[in-house]
């Protein structure tokens, strides 16, 4: 394991982890936004019923 001899695979691995992490964070944010919208719609629905 000569990590000092080949720095490019380590950099590629770091970039890949950052890319996957950013996509995962965007996915979680979209889920949170949709959940908040559904909760707001449910709140309006309950407010209209009561």
Secondary structure as GFF3:
##gff-version 3
##sequence-region A 1 50
A	DSSP	alpha_helix	7	49	.	.	.	ID=ss1
###
